[in-house]
């Protein structure tokens, strides 16, 4: 090959190399421009889905349980998700250019705050009034829903009120004997053993003790016979004997009176005759009979008294003074 052809071939090869180099640079610049991204991406999913989504104040529909992607300009963006309870999840999220940020919002409702069983109502049932000697029952009704066992502490006033049973339980029995005219106050404190003041509730009940009416036992005049014949007196004594047999604890008093004009010793005769008849003919124990010479009345008389156990003895009631008696001897 000639020198001139060789030089021409070298020039052609150098020009081709320059052209190739330019193309490569141009291609590299285009590729660089193509890879430079002017936005970032944020991907959001929520559990549960279907929550309203707002980005930079603009509604973006509802979320899903799969990612939703949003291309955003680089920078900080405000994201809000309306939660099922009506509140908002809000964050300012920086989104770099060319990068993807994934955001997951899991909504788990807070468990309900357990409701405290305290305070709880306490009521006590008890009679408002009882008679001296009766047993009073105080029953507590406690509406408590807690799991800790309750402790029952009773206090009773006055101290002379005797507690029969029930300390430490919800039912207390108290003896009212000897407390007539007073009041018994029963106070209950129910607590669960914690230091919470609301879990220590108290209640009280008051019972008025009525005194026992003391029955005055008195002798009763069973019969009275004035100037009676013997047969009439016997009939009355028969009735008295029946009453004595029906009440073995009772006693009989026979009070005899002589009349102003009766024979001498008439009163003594009448009471002795009555006593003899009851003992000999009616079988009454002589120890249950008391005969009394009552003095004088206008006419001879016999009083028959039935005296229950514990009753005071009857007293004679003469109506004629001894100096006015004009007794006559029996002919």
Secondary structure by P-SEA (a helix, b strand, c coil): ccaaaaaaaaaaaaaaaaaaaaaaaaaaaaaaaaacccbbbbbbbcccccccccccccccccccccbbbbbbcccbbbbbbbccccccccccccccccbbbbbbbbbbcccccccccccbbbbbbbbccccccbbbbbbbbbbcccccbbbbbbbbccccccccccccccbbbbbccccccbbbbbbbbbbccccccccccccbbbbbbbcccccbbbbbbccccccccaaaaaaaaaaaaaaaaacccbbbbbbbbbccccccaaaaaaaaaaaaaaacccccccccbbbbbcccccccbbbbbbbcccccbbbbbbccccccccccccc
